[in-house]
Amino acid sequence: MNDVNNRIFREFTEFFDNVEKSASEISVTTAYEITMKSTISTAIIVLESEGRLEERYWNHLRVQNNILDFLYDLWVGSCHSLASDFSTIMKALEVLHKESRRFNEKTCFKR
């Protein structure tokens, strides 16, 4: 795990601890926030493990006061929803994977 992922893990743990301490009942909004922050944390870990984010994006995250809040606010402020965008995300990943394979095949044959 890189430093960004370590911070996100720590920030999620702190966020979840605060939710547990402050509310005897969890509202739908809080449940959504917990779910999305958990999903964002997992997605960032996967992106890092697969090397799919350029260093400039990691650097942009590093300068945020709270990376997880920053990413969550971007998500909430967008018009996207996980359900409606899932197929689009998967199609985009498939296209990227195919392009990457073609690039690697061409590069390997040129050597």
N, C-alpha and C positions, 0 to 999 in steps of 0.2 A: 504494500500500500504506500502511496506517496503522501506527501505532507497535506495535500488538499483533502484526500480521502480521510486521513487521520483527523483533520479538523472537522470535517462533515460528520464523522462518527461521534466525535466529542460533542458537537453542537446538537446533534439529534438526541443523544443521551441526556444532555442538559435540558433540552426542550421537553422531552418526555417526562423527566423527573419533575419539572415545574408543573406540567399538566396534572400529574398524579397528586402533587401537593396542594394545588389550588382548587381542584374541582372534585366534589364528591360524585357528581354526575357529569359525564362527558356529552357535550352537545354534538349534534350532527356536524356542525362546522368544525369543531375540534377533531372529531373522528376523521373527517375528510383531510384536515391538515396533517394529522398523524400519518394517515395512509399515503398521502402525496409526498411528505417529507421522507418517509421510509422508501418509497419508490424512487425518488430522486437520489437518495443516498446509494441505493443498490445500482441504479443506472450509472452513476459516476464511477463506482467501483468497477463495474463491468467495462466501461469505456477505458478506464486506466489499464485494466488487466489485458485488454485487447489492443492497446496502443492506438486507439482511434481518435484521440484528441491531440491536436497540435499543441506545442509548448506555449504558444501565445494565448491559447484559451485557458490553460492551467495558470499562466501568469495573471490573466484577468481575474480569475477566481481568487488567487492568492491575495489580491489587494482589497478584497471585500471585507468589511467588518465581520459579517456573519455570512459565510458562503451559502449555508442552507437556506437562510431567510431570503437572501438575494435570489437564489434559484426558484424558491417557492413563490416569491413575489412576481418574478417573470412569468411563471406558470399561471398564477391566478390572474395576472393582468392581461394575459393573452386570451384569444377567443377559442382556444383549443380545449378539447376534453380528451382524456385518455381513451375512452371508448370510441369516439368518432375518428380519432387520429391513428389508432392502432394499426389498421390495415395500411394506411398511408406510410406510417413509419416502417412497417415490415417490408413493403414494396420498395421503399427507398433503400433500406439495408440490403435487400436482394440485388438491386441494381448496383449499389456500391461494391458488393461482394463480386458480382460478375465482372465489373470493370476492373477491379483489383486483380482478379485472376487473369483476365486478358492482358493487362499490363505486365504482370509477372511472367506470363508465358512468352510475350514478345521480348521482354528484357532478358530472360534466360536464354532464348535462342540467339540473341545478338552477341552474346559473350563468346 
